[in-house]
Amino acid sequence: MKGFVRRALEKIPKLDSDQIRQILEDVATENERLRVVLDSMNDGVAVSDTDHTVTVTNRAFERLVPLAAGKFAGVKKIWDAIADEDIRDFVRRTIEDEDSVAGREFALETDGAATRILNLSVFPLVHDGRIQGSVVQVSDVSESRGREARLRRAESLASLTTLAAGIAHEIKNPLGSIGIHTQLVQRALLPFQNEGVEEMRENLAIIDEEIQRLNKIVVDFLFAVRPMDTQPVDCDLNEIISELFRFVQYELEEGGVELQMNLDPELPILRIDEKYFKQALMNIVKNAITAMPDGGILRVSTRRRGDDAILRITDNGVGMNEEVLSKIFEPYFTTRDFGSGIGLTMVYKVVKEHMGDISVHSRPGTGTTFTITLPVPQREKHLLAWGRGEE
């Protein structure tokens, strides 16, 4: 474009008014295109001349960089238009020193909003071996820095989890030893019968109970934090559910809970680790029984929906409010006076390990529904239509 304009200027005396108008329209169109390009950029750009006066800016620069009132109107130096003191001093020093600095970051505190991180670069505008001005480039890196911070926190949490799992594993060993020696003391007291010995037996029974409780907490914790070694195989989900409820039938009867099952006989075979999945279902069922202290109805159903198998477990117990519902999968969150608070965390983890999803719907006084979605293995090879559209 520059060469075209130069040649046109040389021929101006020989051009008529229509040709001159066409040249000016072409130049205006090209300038407008450059303006659109600049204003479409995510990065901000400002260009100054040899007197450090602003000649070009784009919208991103004016949006990202905090500017003084009036923006660049009537401003002699590019840095005078910048409101933030740190950025203004950085731009001024770099330009006056005819230096080039890339990737300097500045944190901007804004009222009622998150801190923004701006990445600034200042470098000379060089043409024909001479400095013709300066270019200031700015980008908002808040999101990327936030991702990096979250990644570092995740890595730190992973290290902490590994450490905690190791400590929990070490706790199991002395707990086991204490439990064994407690039983030995209890056995040694068997031949003796007096009031003092009976009191000792009661105290030892309490100690043994607390050991078992601590051991369960440690086991649950290790299950929650360690990576799962799931080994899914072809399983009949309906059969897994039926076996589980045969196992808990006595608890249901004792709690006055009526079981209503509606299992789809056409449900396809799924890939499931039976041990882990039964444990997850057991936690849901025990929660449901606890939620119906005066008895109630527990409904269990399965069905296929497209490429998914749907398992739904519904109770008509006490239900949960929105605040509790939003936290039920968080580790150690519990509304009871007993329990580790890891049960539903384990459920969530097991379902995700099976590439599934879980959702909960609940209302106080109405009951709770857990819906588990599991993928159906694609065992049929679908052929793409080719040529005349035939499979």
PyMOL commands that set and color helices and strands:
alter all, ss='L'
color gray80, all
select helices_A, chain A and resi 2-10+12-14+17-40+59-64+78-81+85-96+142-188+195-225+237-247+249-254+274-290+322-325+343-353
alter helices_A, ss='H'
color red, helices_A
select strands_A, chain A and resi 44-48+54-57+101-108+116-127+130-140+233-235+257-262+270-272+296-305+308-315+357-363+367-375
alter strands_A, ss='S'
color yellow, strands_A
deselect
rebuild
show_as cartoon
